[in-house]
Amino acid sequence: MFEKLDKLREEVSRCEKRRDEANERLKAAQEKLKDAEASQILSDVGALKLSPEEVAKLLQLAASGKLSVPTAENKTDPTTTEATSSIYEDDDSDDNKEESEDEDY
């Protein structure tokens, strides 16, 4: 009498099981992608041989939009060189200010 309902319930159960398995595969694939991206970032930063301070400055410039990415079209663009070279400038001006403030008293 309820054969049709039983078959439909079984089908729903099978579909839910397949969905759960697919979700597990999706999570595993997303985790692998995240790990691969992190590994690539570490590899790229390591290849540049930048100090943590230089990486922080580079990221600040990129976040503020002041860092332009060199392409074939703008390789001779002086703003690219200026923005990149500013990463390597020393912040001695801040240190000098602090030293002069200490000497006042």
Long-range contacts (C-beta under 8 A, 24 or more apart in sequence): 54-87, 54-88, 57-86, 57-87, 58-87, 61-86, 61-87
